[in-house]
Structure formats: C-alpha cells, structure tokens
Amino acid sequence: QVQLQESGPRLVRPSGTLSLTCAISGDSINTANWWSWVRQTPGKGLEWIGEIYDSGATHYNPSLRSRVTISLDKSRTQFSLNLTSVTAADTAVYYCARRLVIIWDYGFDVWGQGTTVSV
Amino acid sequence: QSVVTQPPSASGTPGQRVIISCSGSTSNVGSNTVNWYHQLPGTAPKLLIYDNNQRPSGVPDRFSGSKSGTSASLAISGLQSEDEGDYYCASWDDSLNGHVVFGGGTKLTVL
C-alpha cells in the first residue's frame, strides 16, 4: 500500500522560502507516475502547484512557476517542494500526491495527509 | 478564479439524484480526461472518478461520471448523508507548457 507523508516547517517568515518534503513508502519514483504538490488555502479550493517525473522532468503551475522548484531525492523515495518569496497568501494546507498517467491523466490516486504551513 | 467552473453549491435529500457540472475549455476538459475528487472537512481529497467515467476500486456505483465536449458532470444517485462534502473536478490543461487545473469545487449538502 502506497503512502505519502509530508514534512517540513509549519511556520515560514514572509519573504522566506517554504520547503517541504514528501516521503514515499510502498512505491518509488521509478514507477510511471508524476509526483505532485497541491495546496488548499483556508476555506478555499484546491490549487495544483507542480510535479516531477522520475526522469526529473517537471511541470509547474503558470501562476507559481517563477517561485517554485520541485526536486527528487537521489534515494528516489522522496521529493521536495521549494517555494520562494512567500507571503501570507501562501498560507495553506500542502498536500503531496501521486498522479497516474497512462497515456491519459488518471488522476491523483494517492494523497498525503497534508501539512499546514503558515506564513 | 478557476478556468474550470463548477457550481459553488448543490443539495439534495437522501435517496435523490444530484448532478454536479464541470465546465472547461478546449485546452483542458475538451481534450483531456476529467477526474473527480471528494473531500471531507479536514481530510485529503479522495479520487472518486478517473478517466471521465471510471470508478476506482471501492467507490460505489452510485457515483458516475460523464463528459461531452468541454463539459463534464458527476452524478450521485441514491444520495446518502456521507456524500456530503466538497467535490472537485480536475483536468490536464495543454496550454502554457501543460498544467493541472482544478475546478473551484462544489459543496454538497444532504438535506
């Protein structure tokens, strides 16, 4: 059973960098999935941040692209999110998730429990 | 404001059938699959429908999805109290180097 677990600081200073890690158990980044970050601001909807493939290829939300970096750990058992120049608007619950793509997008089938980050 | 539009709220009584719509454009819903998620307060979203109309293992057949052109819909039949929560559609968008777009979400209330 695949499980994802987010970790990282819960409080980040304005203008600082938000850094989170997602630990993967029961799977690895070598499988044909995209590993994503999604956030949800208080009382609002879901916002996709970006994702990474095992090749290192990435996709980012156009509205966040200038501030976001997603990277792989060499162990292939975790991936990370860096979001720079944060403001209060970046306060949210941050989820990591696995997106299954088999020719077509089959959705986020595994999610972490989410971690609340306040700026 | 999301590029994929959902009604902000929906409601129904137990046993009723409710339909939630998801309207996009040719760069997302019109040319890619639509997936649906259900989220209860304080919990992570759960995949409910993938590839427009497929149910993951464990999802009751009361839930069904469909897509036509640039619109998709989620139907819930035999509404139950545990169906309350927020529902989101999502799709890949081919524009701007490609990205995932979520609908704004629909809050379902079982009266």
Interface residues (C-beta under 8 A of the other chain):
Chain A: S36 G45 L46 E47 W48 G50 E51 H59 Y60 N61 P62 Y95 A97 R99 L100 W104 D105 Y106 G107 F108 D109 W111 G112 Q113 G114
Chain B: S2 N32 T33 N35 Y37 Q39 T43 A44 P45 K46 L47 Y50 D51 Q54 P56 D86 Y88 A90 S91 W92 L96 N97 G98 H99 V100 V101 F102 G103 G104 G105
